[in-house]
Amino acid sequence: MVSYAAVNTCPHAQQAADEQRSDHKAHLAFAAGPHACPAENIVFVVSVAAIERLMGRLPDIELTVPAATLTYQPGPIYRVLTVLPCRFTPHTGFPEDDAG
């Protein structure tokens, strides 16, 4: 039996955090073969856009704890943070160029 918790934990196989690879298939997040998610590419584009929007609105966002101390909910397949402690400068309203 193989534990899903061990998947993608090899430090030698990790890529740089700022390196985006849409061809990386070392996970089962979108399934595989005939049951693969047809929206995988769309999800990638939307996720990148969301992170870029977040960083544009909160450019000074930062973790308030060392990344190594973050904890995750136990689960056989997924990896979900229990909490994401961060700090940022709050803003009021939305930028005028952000109508969407």
Buried (B, 14 or more C-beta within 10 A) or exposed (E): EEEEEEEEEEEEEEEEEEEEEEEEEEEEEBEEEEEEEEEBEEEBEEEEEEEEEEEEEBEEEEEEEEEEEEEEEEEEEEBEEEEEEEEEEEEEEEEEEEEE
